[in-house]
Amino acid sequence: MTDRIDQPHPQGPPPLSADTAVRLDRLFRRYNQRLVALAVTRTRDRHAAEDVASETWLRVAAWLPTLQADDDHAYGWLAAITRRAAADHYRPRRADERPTDFDAPGAPLSA
């Protein structure tokens, strides 16, 4: 049986190497509570903060091989990713979603 990290998802990023997975686990155990707390200060909502922290760890997994700092000094990098994930959490998913039938009930008066 292969480990889940070795099975690529067809639409996702490439699988993590074993070393990267171990490092990700180590960072998660060390910084997750602080990152959730940071996300709470950004979102003012515990549930949204947990979503932001989850998104943060997905982004970290994708970019972890580029982190040159040792794990003891990684918080600044992780915090920056968390702040960006919090901002993206409230950004509209698609800015181009607008009604095209302006005669429909409930359609905005201006585009």
N, CA, C and O atoms as a printed pandas DataFrame, in Angstrom:
     atom_number atom_name residue_name chain_id  residue_number  x_coord  y_coord  z_coord
0              1         N          MET        A               1    0.845   -1.184    0.000
1              2        CA          MET        A               1    0.000    0.000    0.000
2              3         C          MET        A               1    0.886    1.241    0.000
3              4         O          MET        A               1    1.846    1.325    0.766
4              5         N          THR        A               2    0.567    2.188   -0.847
5              6        CA          THR        A               2    1.360    3.408   -0.897
6              7         C          THR        A               2    0.747    4.462    0.008
7              8         O          THR        A               2   -0.451    4.445    0.291
8              9         N          ASP        A               3    1.580    5.366    0.448
9             10        CA          ASP        A               3    1.133    6.464    1.287
10            11         C          ASP        A               3    0.357    7.464    0.436
11            12         O          ASP        A               3    0.624    7.609   -0.757
12            13         N          ARG        A               4   -0.602    8.151    1.048
13            14        CA          ARG        A               4   -1.425    9.108    0.305
14            15         C          ARG        A               4   -0.597   10.218   -0.326
15            16         O          ARG        A               4   -0.977   10.739   -1.375
16            17         N          ILE        A               5    0.512   10.589    0.274
17            18        CA          ILE        A               5    1.301   11.674   -0.288
18            19         C          ILE        A               5    1.956   11.265   -1.604
19            20         O          ILE        A               5    2.396   12.123   -2.369
20            21         N          ASP        A               6    2.022    9.965   -1.870
21            22        CA          ASP        A               6    2.643    9.488   -3.095
22            23         C          ASP        A               6    1.653    9.335   -4.241
23            24         O          ASP        A               6    2.049    9.006   -5.359
24            25         N          GLN        A               7    0.374    9.568   -3.977
25            26        CA          GLN        A               7   -0.643    9.414   -5.008
26            27         C          GLN        A               7   -1.061   10.791   -5.512
27            28         O          GLN        A               7   -1.787   11.503   -4.818
28            29         N          PRO        A               8   -0.623   11.175   -6.691
29            30        CA          PRO        A               8   -0.982   12.503   -7.191
30            31         C          PRO        A               8   -2.465   12.577   -7.520
31            32         O          PRO        A               8   -3.066   11.615   -7.999
32            33         N          HIS        A               9   -3.032   13.732   -7.253
33            34        CA          HIS        A               9   -4.404   13.995   -7.666
34            35         C          HIS        A               9   -4.325   14.550   -9.080
35            36         O          HIS        A               9   -3.482   15.404   -9.355
36            37         N          PRO        A              10   -5.193   14.080   -9.994
37            38        CA          PRO        A              10   -5.055   14.502  -11.391
38            39         C          PRO        A              10   -5.145   16.014  -11.597
39            40         O          PRO        A              10   -4.555   16.544  -12.539
40            41         N          GLN        A              11   -5.867   16.705  -10.736
41            42        CA          GLN        A              11   -6.025   18.150  -10.914
42            43         C          GLN        A              11   -5.243   18.950   -9.885
43            44         O          GLN        A              11   -5.307   20.180   -9.882
44            45         N          GLY        A              12   -4.517   18.284   -9.025
45            46        CA          GLY        A              12   -3.820   18.977   -7.950
46            47         C          GLY        A              12   -2.336   19.103   -8.195
47            48         O          GLY        A              12   -1.830   18.746   -9.259
48            49         N          PRO        A              13   -1.642   19.618   -7.189
49            50        CA          PRO        A              13   -0.185   19.756   -7.301
50            51         C          PRO        A              13    0.479   18.383   -7.267
51            52         O          PRO        A              13   -0.154   17.394   -6.898
52            53         N          PRO        A              14    1.729   18.321   -7.643
53            54        CA          PRO        A              14    2.435   17.040   -7.599
54            55         C          PRO        A              14    2.525   16.543   -6.161
55            56         O          PRO        A              14    2.416   17.340   -5.229
56            57         N          PRO        A              15    2.719   15.255   -5.965
57            58        CA          PRO        A              15    2.784   14.718   -4.608
58            59         C          PRO        A              15    4.005   15.252   -3.864
59            60         O          PRO        A              15    4.999   15.642   -4.477
60            61         N          LEU        A              16    3.915   15.264   -2.552
61            62        CA          LEU        A              16    5.023   15.712   -1.723
62            63         C          LEU        A              16    6.058   14.610   -1.600
63            64         O          LEU        A              16    5.723   13.426   -1.552
64            65         N          SER        A              17    7.296   15.007   -1.550
65            66        CA          SER        A              17    8.333   14.020   -1.252
66            67         C          SER        A              17    8.219   13.664    0.227
67            68         O          SER        A              17    7.597   14.395    0.997
68            69         N          ALA        A              18    8.804   12.573    0.612
69            70        CA          ALA        A              18    8.751   12.141    2.014
70            71         C          ALA        A              18    9.398   13.180    2.928
71            72         O          ALA        A              18    8.881   13.458    4.010
72            73         N          ASP        A              19   10.526   13.755    2.503
73            74        CA          ASP        A              19   11.202   14.779    3.313
74            75         C          ASP        A              19   10.332   16.017    3.476
75            76         O          ASP        A              19   10.257   16.590    4.563
76            77         N          THR        A              20    9.674   16.429    2.394
77            78        CA          THR        A              20    8.799   17.597    2.457
78            79         C          THR        A              20    7.599   17.327    3.353
79            80         O          THR        A              20    7.174   18.206    4.102
80            81         N          ALA        A              21    7.055   16.126    3.282
81            82        CA          ALA        A              21    5.910   15.765    4.132
82            83         C          ALA        A              21    6.302   15.794    5.606
83            84         O          ALA        A              21    5.527   16.260    6.441
84            85         N          VAL        A              22    7.482   15.306    5.930
85            86        CA          VAL        A              22    7.951   15.324    7.317
86            87         C          VAL        A              22    8.133   16.762    7.772
87            88         O          VAL        A              22    7.760   17.113    8.892
88            89         N          ARG        A              23    8.700   17.590    6.919
89            90        CA          ARG        A              23    8.912   18.999    7.275
90            91         C          ARG        A              23    7.578   19.716    7.441
91            92         O          ARG        A              23    7.412   20.506    8.370
92            93         N          LEU        A              24    6.635   19.451    6.558
93            94        CA          LEU        A              24    5.307   20.055    6.661
94            95         C          LEU        A              24    4.646   19.662    7.975
95            96         O          LEU        A              24    4.051   20.504    8.648
96            97         N          ASP        A              25    4.746   18.404    8.338
97            98        CA          ASP        A              25    4.179   17.936    9.598
98            99         C          ASP        A              25    4.821   18.652   10.782
99           100         O          ASP        A              25    4.136   19.068   11.716
100          101         N          ARG        A              26    6.128   18.787   10.730
101          102        CA          ARG        A              26    6.851   19.464   11.813
102          103         C          ARG        A              26    6.407   20.926   11.929
103          104         O          ARG        A              26    6.184   21.415   13.036
104          105         N          LEU        A              27    6.279   21.620   10.809
105          106        CA          LEU        A              27    5.829   23.008   10.833
106          107         C          LEU        A              27    4.387   23.111   11.330
107          108         O          LEU        A              27    4.055   24.005   12.109
108          109         N          PHE        A              28    3.545   22.201   10.879
109          110        CA          PHE        A              28    2.148   22.209   11.306
110          111         C          PHE        A              28    2.048   22.070   12.820
111          112         O          PHE        A              28    1.340   22.835   13.475
112          113         N          ARG        A              29    2.753   21.100   13.367
113          114        CA          ARG        A              29    2.698   20.872   14.813
114          115         C          ARG        A              29    3.243   22.067   15.599
115          116         O          ARG        A              29    2.778   22.364   16.699
116          117         N          ARG        A              30    4.204   22.723   15.036
117          118        CA          ARG        A              30    4.833   23.844   15.737
118          119         C          ARG        A              30    4.042   25.145   15.628
119          120         O          ARG        A              30    3.961   25.897   16.598
120          121         N          TYR        A              31    3.449   25.425   14.446
121          122        CA          TYR        A              31    2.888   26.753   14.197
122          123         C          TYR        A              31    1.376   26.807   13.977
123          124         O          TYR        A              31    0.829   27.906   13.881
124          125         N          ASN        A              32    0.687   25.692   13.893
125          126        CA          ASN        A              32   -0.725   25.751   13.532
126          127         C          ASN        A              32   -1.552   26.586   14.510
127          128         O          ASN        A              32   -2.368   27.394   14.068
128          129         N          GLN        A              33   -1.373   26.421   15.801
129          130        CA          GLN        A              33   -2.157   27.196   16.766
130          131         C          GLN        A              33   -1.917   28.690   16.603
131          132         O          GLN        A              33   -2.858   29.479   16.687
132          133         N          ARG        A              34   -0.685   29.082   16.373
133          134        CA          ARG        A              34   -0.383   30.510   16.182
134          135         C          ARG        A              34   -1.014   31.029   14.897
135          136         O          ARG        A              34   -1.502   32.158   14.855
136          137         N          LEU        A              35   -1.007   30.208   13.847
137          138        CA          LEU        A              35   -1.590   30.651   12.584
138          139         C          LEU        A              35   -3.109   30.744   12.677
139          140         O          LEU        A              35   -3.703   31.656   12.102
140          141         N          VAL        A              36   -3.739   29.830   13.380
141          142        CA          VAL        A              36   -5.188   29.934   13.589
142          143         C          VAL        A              36   -5.498   31.197   14.385
143          144         O          VAL        A              36   -6.446   31.913   14.061
144          145         N          ALA        A              37   -4.717   31.478   15.418
145          146        CA          ALA        A              37   -4.924   32.694   16.204
146          147         C          ALA        A              37   -4.761   33.943   15.333
147          148         O          ALA        A              37   -5.544   34.886   15.446
148          149         N          LEU        A              38   -3.756   33.948   14.475
149          150        CA          LEU        A              38   -3.573   35.065   13.552
150          151         C          LEU        A              38   -4.778   35.186   12.618
151          152         O          LEU        A              38   -5.258   36.290   12.362
152          153         N          ALA        A              39   -5.259   34.070   12.117
153          154        CA          ALA        A              39   -6.416   34.087   11.229
154          155         C          ALA        A              39   -7.665   34.594   11.947
155          156         O          ALA        A              39   -8.493   35.271   11.337
156          157         N          VAL        A              40   -7.811   34.277   13.225
157          158        CA          VAL        A              40   -8.947   34.783   14.004
158          159         C          VAL        A              40   -8.882   36.305   14.086
159          160         O          VAL        A              40   -9.913   36.971   13.995
160          161         N          THR        A              41   -7.684   36.862   14.257
161          162        CA          THR        A              41   -7.578   38.328   14.311
162          163         C          THR        A              41   -7.937   38.961   12.973
163          164         O          THR        A              41   -8.386   40.106   12.931
164          165         N          ARG        A              42   -7.744   38.230   11.887
165          166        CA          ARG        A              42   -8.068   38.752   10.548
166          167         C          ARG        A              42   -9.533   38.564   10.188
167          168         O          ARG        A              42  -10.125   39.422    9.534
168          169         N          THR        A              43  -10.121   37.456   10.606
169          170        CA          THR        A              43  -11.484   37.135   10.182
170          171         C          THR        A              43  -12.537   37.460   11.232
171          172         O          THR        A              43  -13.708   37.642   10.899
172          173         N          ARG        A              44  -12.135   37.532   12.481
173          174        CA          ARG        A              44  -13.054   37.746   13.609
174          175         C          ARG        A              44  -14.099   36.631   13.718
175          176         O          ARG        A              44  -15.183   36.843   14.262
176          177         N          ASP        A              45  -13.775   35.464   13.208
177          178        CA          ASP        A              45  -14.698   34.330   13.207
178          179         C          ASP        A              45  -13.867   33.060   13.287
179          180         O          ASP        A              45  -13.033   32.804   12.418
180          181         N          ARG        A              46  -14.091   32.265   14.323
181          182        CA          ARG        A              46  -13.286   31.064   14.542
182          183         C          ARG        A              46  -13.417   30.067   13.388
183          184         O          ARG        A              46  -12.425   29.477   12.962
184          185         N          HIS        A              47  -14.639   29.878   12.884
185          186        CA          HIS        A              47  -14.840   28.918   11.790
186          187         C          HIS        A              47  -14.146   29.386   10.511
187          188         O          HIS        A              47  -13.500   28.594    9.825
188          189         N          ALA        A              48  -14.281   30.658   10.197
189          190        CA          ALA        A              48  -13.593   31.194    9.019
190          191         C          ALA        A              48  -12.083   31.112    9.205
191          192         O          ALA        A              48  -11.352   30.842    8.252
192          193         N          ALA        A              49  -11.615   31.343   10.423
193          194        CA          ALA        A              49  -10.176   31.278   10.705
194          195         C          ALA        A              49   -9.641   29.865   10.474
195          196         O          ALA        A              49   -8.534   29.695    9.964
196          197         N          GLU        A              50  -10.410   28.873   10.844
197          198        CA          GLU        A              50   -9.969   27.505   10.608
198          199         C          GLU        A              50   -9.925   27.196    9.111
199          200         O          GLU        A              50   -9.043   26.469    8.654
200          201         N          ASP        A              51  -10.872   27.743    8.349
201          202        CA          ASP        A              51  -10.828   27.594    6.893
202          203         C          ASP        A              51   -9.585   28.275    6.317
203          204         O          ASP        A              51   -8.915   27.727    5.442
204          205         N          VAL        A              52   -9.292   29.460    6.814
205          206        CA          VAL        A              52   -8.109   30.197    6.358
206          207         C          VAL        A              52   -6.839   29.422    6.698
207          208         O          VAL        A              52   -5.928   29.329    5.875
208          209         N          ALA        A              53   -6.776   28.871    7.902
209          210        CA          ALA        A              53   -5.592   28.097    8.286
210          211         C          ALA        A              53   -5.439   26.860    7.399
211          212         O          ALA        A              53   -4.326   26.498    7.019
212          213         N          SER        A              54   -6.548   26.222    7.076
213          214        CA          SER        A              54   -6.481   25.057    6.177
214          215         C          SER        A              54   -5.948   25.460    4.808
215          216         O          SER        A              54   -5.101   24.776    4.235
216          217         N          GLU        A              55   -6.449   26.569    4.294
217          218        CA          GLU        A              55   -5.970   27.069    3.001
218          219         C          GLU        A              55   -4.488   27.430    3.090
219          220         O          GLU        A              55   -3.730   27.203    2.147
220          221         N          THR        A              56   -4.085   27.987    4.215
221          222        CA          THR        A              56   -2.680   28.323    4.424
222          223         C          THR        A              56   -1.805   27.083    4.288
223          224         O          THR        A              56   -0.781   27.114    3.605
224          225         N          TRP        A              57   -2.205   25.996    4.935
225          226        CA          TRP        A              57   -1.383   24.782    4.894
226          227         C          TRP        A              57   -1.355   24.164    3.505
227          228         O          TRP        A              57   -0.357   23.554    3.122
228          229         N          LEU        A              58   -2.439   24.313    2.742
229          230        CA          LEU        A              58   -2.401   23.842    1.348
230          231         C          LEU        A              58   -1.379   24.640    0.539
231          232         O          LEU        A              58   -0.619   24.079   -0.251
232          233         N          ARG        A              59   -1.374   25.946    0.749
233          234        CA          ARG        A              59   -0.404   26.794    0.044
234          235         C          ARG        A              59    1.017   26.506    0.506
235          236         O          ARG        A              59    1.944   26.468   -0.303
236          237         N          VAL        A              60    1.185   26.307    1.789
237          238        CA          VAL        A              60    2.513   25.988    2.323
238          239         C          VAL        A              60    3.026   24.690    1.713
239          240         O          VAL        A              60    4.197   24.599    1.345
240          241         N          ALA        A              61    2.166   23.690    1.604
241          242        CA          ALA        A              61    2.579   22.410    1.028
242          243         C          ALA        A              61    3.090   22.601   -0.396
243          244         O          ALA        A              61    4.066   21.973   -0.804
244          245         N          ALA        A              62    2.421   23.476   -1.148
245          246        CA          ALA        A              62    2.829   23.705   -2.530
246          247         C          ALA        A              62    4.152   24.471   -2.626
247          248         O          ALA        A              62    4.943   24.235   -3.540
248          249         N          TRP        A              63    4.390   25.384   -1.686
249          250        CA          TRP        A              63    5.565   26.253   -1.763
250          251         C          TRP        A              63    6.691   25.877   -0.809
251          252         O          TRP        A              63    7.741   26.519   -0.823
252          253         N          LEU        A              64    6.501   24.863    0.010
253          254        CA          LEU        A              64    7.495   24.511    1.023
254          255         C          LEU        A              64    8.884   24.238    0.456
255          256         O          LEU        A              64    9.871   24.627    1.081
256          257         N          PRO        A              65    9.004   23.585   -0.700
257          258        CA          PRO        A              65   10.361   23.367   -1.213
258          259         C          PRO        A              65   11.133   24.665   -1.490
259          260         O          PRO        A              65   12.360   24.638   -1.585
260          261         N          THR        A              66   10.433   25.798   -1.621
261          262        CA          THR        A              66   11.136   27.060   -1.877
262          263         C          THR        A              66   11.589   27.754   -0.602
263          264         O          THR        A              66   12.368   28.704   -0.664
264          265         N          LEU        A              67   11.112   27.296    0.562
265          266        CA          LEU        A              67   11.476   27.932    1.835
266          267         C          LEU        A              67   12.922   27.608    2.176
267          268         O          LEU        A              67   13.279   26.449    2.386
268          269         N          GLN        A              68   13.743   28.640    2.228
269          270        CA          GLN        A              68   15.157   28.456    2.525
270          271         C          GLN        A              68   15.464   28.605    4.008
271          272         O          GLN        A              68   16.470   28.082    4.488
272          273         N          ALA        A              69   14.602   29.318    4.743
273          274        CA          ALA        A              69   14.835   29.517    6.175
274          275         C          ALA        A              69   14.664   28.200    6.922
275          276         O          ALA        A              69   13.922   27.316    6.493
276          277         N          ASP        A              70   15.356   28.090    8.035
277          278        CA          ASP        A              70   15.150   26.886    8.838
278          279         C          ASP        A              70   13.785   26.975    9.521
279          280         O          ASP        A              70   13.181   28.046    9.573
280          281         N          ASP        A              71   13.313   25.869   10.033
281          282        CA          ASP        A              71   11.964   25.803   10.583
282          283         C          ASP        A              71   11.784   26.681   11.815
283          284         O          ASP        A              71   10.663   27.079   12.128
284          285         N          ASP        A              72   12.872   26.989   12.517
285          286        CA          ASP        A              72   12.778   27.857   13.688
286          287         C          ASP        A              72   12.459   29.298   13.314
287          288         O          ASP        A              72   11.992   30.067   14.155
288          289         N          HIS        A              73   12.703   29.668   12.073
289          290        CA          HIS        A              73   12.476   31.044   11.626
290          291         C          HIS        A              73   11.444   31.120   10.506
291          292         O          HIS        A              73   11.462   32.061    9.713
292          293         N          ALA        A              74   10.566   30.160   10.433
293          294        CA          ALA        A              74    9.594   30.098    9.349
294          295         C          ALA        A              74    8.301   30.842    9.644
295          296         O          ALA        A              74    7.471   30.995    8.748
296          297         N          TYR        A              75    8.104   31.309   10.871
297          298        CA          TYR        A              75    6.815   31.915   11.219
298          299         C          TYR        A              75    6.491   33.144   10.369
299          300         O          TYR        A              75    5.340   33.311    9.966
300          301         N          GLY        A              76    7.435   33.979   10.094
301          302        CA          GLY        A              76    7.164   35.173    9.282
302          303         C          GLY        A              76    6.630   34.810    7.907
303          304         O          GLY        A              76    5.689   35.430    7.412
304          305         N          TRP        A              77    7.235   33.806    7.296
305          306        CA          TRP        A              77    6.792   33.326    5.984
306          307         C          TRP        A              77    5.394   32.741    6.079
307          308         O          TRP        A              77    4.544   33.015    5.232
308          309         N          LEU        A              78    5.151   31.937    7.104
309          310        CA          LEU        A              78    3.836   31.327    7.304
310          311         C          LEU        A              78    2.774   32.387    7.601
311          312         O          LEU        A              78    1.647   32.288    7.116
312          313         N          ALA        A              79    3.128   33.392    8.390
313          314        CA          ALA        A              79    2.181   34.462    8.715
314          315         C          ALA        A              79    1.803   35.253    7.470
315          316         O          ALA        A              79    0.644   35.635    7.308
316          317         N          ALA        A              80    2.762   35.499    6.593
317          318        CA          ALA        A              80    2.459   36.216    5.351
318          319         C          ALA        A              80    1.482   35.416    4.488
319          320         O          ALA        A              80    0.567   35.986    3.894
320          321         N          ILE        A              81    1.671   34.119    4.420
321          322        CA          ILE        A              81    0.766   33.268    3.658
322          323         C          ILE        A              81   -0.618   33.273    4.307
323          324         O          ILE        A              81   -1.629   33.287    3.604
324          325         N          THR        A              82   -0.672   33.263    5.629
325          326        CA          THR        A              82   -1.950   33.291    6.346
326          327         C          THR        A              82   -2.677   34.602    6.086
327          328         O          THR        A              82   -3.885   34.597    5.853
328          329         N          ARG        A              83   -1.969   35.722    6.122
329          330        CA          ARG        A              83   -2.612   37.018    5.856
330          331         C          ARG        A              83   -3.178   37.070    4.440
331          332         O          ARG        A              83   -4.271   37.596    4.232
332          333         N          ARG        A              84   -2.449   36.532    3.467
333          334        CA          ARG        A              84   -2.926   36.507    2.084
334          335         C          ARG        A              84   -4.138   35.586    1.964
335          336         O          ARG        A              84   -5.101   35.920    1.273
336          337         N          ALA        A              85   -4.102   34.442    2.624
337          338        CA          ALA        A              85   -5.239   33.501    2.582
338          339         C          ALA        A              85   -6.476   34.125    3.219
339          340         O          ALA        A              85   -7.592   33.907    2.748
340          341         N          ALA        A              86   -6.287   34.904    4.291
341          342        CA          ALA        A              86   -7.422   35.574    4.932
342          343         C          ALA        A              86   -8.028   36.620    3.994
343          344         O          ALA        A              86   -9.250   36.732    3.897
344          345         N          ALA        A              87   -7.188   37.377    3.312
345          346        CA          ALA        A              87   -7.696   38.363    2.355
346          347         C          ALA        A              87   -8.418   37.669    1.208
347          348         O          ALA        A              87   -9.476   38.123    0.773
348          349         N          ASP        A              88   -7.858   36.584    0.723
349          350        CA          ASP        A              88   -8.485   35.845   -0.373
350          351         C          ASP        A              88   -9.792   35.189    0.051
351          352         O          ASP        A              88  -10.681   34.977   -0.774
352          353         N          HIS        A              89   -9.909   34.871    1.330
353          354        CA          HIS        A              89  -11.129   34.234    1.836
354          355         C          HIS        A              89  -12.352   35.128    1.618
355          356         O          HIS        A              89  -13.449   34.632    1.358
356          357         N          TYR        A              90  -12.164   36.423    1.724
357          358        CA          TYR        A              90  -13.273   37.360    1.581
358          359         C          TYR        A              90  -13.373   37.963    0.180
359          360         O          TYR        A              90  -14.295   38.730   -0.098
360          361         N          ARG        A              91  -12.455   37.632   -0.680
361          362        CA          ARG        A              91  -12.492   38.132   -2.056
362          363         C          ARG        A              91  -13.566   37.359   -2.817
363          364         O          ARG        A              91  -13.686   36.145   -2.650
364          365         N          PRO        A              92  -14.347   38.046   -3.647
365          366        CA          PRO        A              92  -15.360   37.321   -4.441
366          367         C          PRO        A              92  -14.696   36.227   -5.262
367          368         O          PRO        A              92  -13.597   36.409   -5.787
368          369         N          ARG        A              93  -15.362   35.110   -5.366
369          370        CA          ARG        A              93  -14.797   33.971   -6.093
370          371         C          ARG        A              93  -14.589   34.286   -7.567
371          372         O          ARG        A              93  -13.556   33.946   -8.143
372          373         N          ARG        A              94  -15.571   34.935   -8.171
373          374        CA          ARG        A              94  -15.432   35.317   -9.580
374          375         C          ARG        A              94  -16.024   36.701   -9.746
375          376         O          ARG        A              94  -17.219   36.908   -9.535
376          377         N          ALA        A              95  -15.197   37.629  -10.117
377          378        CA          ALA        A              95  -15.661   38.997  -10.276
378          379         C          ALA        A              95  -16.523   39.164  -11.527
379          380         O          ALA        A              95  -17.242   40.156  -11.647
380          381         N          ASP        A              96  -16.464   38.218  -12.453
381          382        CA          ASP        A              96  -17.219   38.370  -13.691
382          383         C          ASP        A              96  -18.606   37.751  -13.622
383          384         O          ASP        A              96  -19.296   37.690  -14.640
384          385         N          GLU        A              97  -19.038   37.287  -12.445
385          386        CA          GLU        A              97  -20.374   36.716  -12.315
386          387         C          GLU        A              97  -21.381   37.845  -12.116
387          388         O          GLU        A              97  -21.567   38.345  -11.007
388          389         N          ARG        A              98  -22.011   38.225  -13.194
389          390        CA          ARG        A              98  -23.040   39.259  -13.162
390          391         C          ARG        A              98  -24.210   38.784  -13.994
391          392         O          ARG        A              98  -24.028   38.062  -14.973
392          393         N          PRO        A              99  -25.396   39.180  -13.616
393          394        CA          PRO        A              99  -26.541   38.777  -14.432
394          395         C          PRO        A              99  -26.461   39.389  -15.823
395          396         O          PRO        A              99  -26.063   40.541  -15.992
396          397         N          THR        A             100  -26.839   38.610  -16.795
397          398        CA          THR        A             100  -26.841   39.125  -18.162
398          399         C          THR        A             100  -28.239   39.538  -18.595
399          400         O          THR        A             100  -28.395   40.271  -19.571
400          401         N          ASP        A             101  -29.253   39.076  -17.880
401          402        CA          ASP        A             101  -30.626   39.457  -18.186
402          403         C          ASP        A             101  -31.035   40.545  -17.206
403          404         O          ASP        A             101  -31.509   40.255  -16.108
404          405         N          PHE        A             102  -30.852   41.804  -17.608
405          406        CA          PHE        A             102  -31.122   42.909  -16.704
406          407         C          PHE        A             102  -32.614   43.188  -16.564
407          408         O          PHE        A             102  -33.008   44.048  -15.777
408          409         N          ASP        A             103  -33.438   42.483  -17.308
409          410        CA          ASP        A             103  -34.886   42.611  -17.147
410          411         C          ASP        A             103  -35.406   41.617  -16.123
411          412         O          ASP        A             103  -36.584   41.664  -15.767
412          413         N          ALA        A             104  -34.565   40.727  -15.647
413          414        CA          ALA        A             104  -34.990   39.724  -14.692
414          415         C          ALA        A             104  -35.248   40.384  -13.334
415          416         O          ALA        A             104  -34.576   41.352  -12.977
416          417         N          PRO        A             105  -36.217   39.865  -12.580
417          418        CA          PRO        A             105  -36.474   40.432  -11.257
418          419         C          PRO        A             105  -35.225   40.279  -10.365
419          420         O          PRO        A             105  -34.568   39.238  -10.371
420          421         N          GLY        A             106  -34.926   41.308   -9.625
421          422        CA          GLY        A             106  -33.782   41.270   -8.729
422          423         C          GLY        A             106  -32.467   41.605   -9.388
423          424         O          GLY        A             106  -31.433   41.584   -8.721
424          425         N          ALA        A             107  -32.463   41.912  -10.661
425          426        CA          ALA        A             107  -31.222   42.268  -11.350
426          427         C          ALA        A             107  -30.824   43.681  -10.950
427          428         O          ALA        A             107  -31.701   44.521  -10.753
428          429         N          PRO        A             108  -29.527   43.974  -10.824
429          430        CA          PRO        A             108  -29.107   45.329  -10.470
430          431         C          PRO        A             108  -29.435   46.312  -11.594
431          432         O          PRO        A             108  -29.511   45.941  -12.765
432          433         N          LEU        A             109  -29.625   47.559  -11.210
433          434        CA          LEU        A             109  -29.963   48.586  -12.180
434          435         C          LEU        A             109  -28.774   49.000  -13.034
435          436         O          LEU        A             109  -28.950   49.468  -14.160
436          437         N          SER        A             110  -27.578   48.834  -12.513
437          438        CA          SER        A             110  -26.396   49.192  -13.287
438          439         C          SER        A             110  -25.426   48.035  -13.284
439          440         O          SER        A             110  -25.415   47.215  -12.365
440          441         N          ALA        A             111  -24.622   47.976  -14.311
441          442        CA          ALA        A             111  -23.643   46.887  -14.424
442          443         C          ALA        A             111  -22.328   47.290  -13.871
443          444         O          ALA        A             111  -21.385   46.499  -13.883
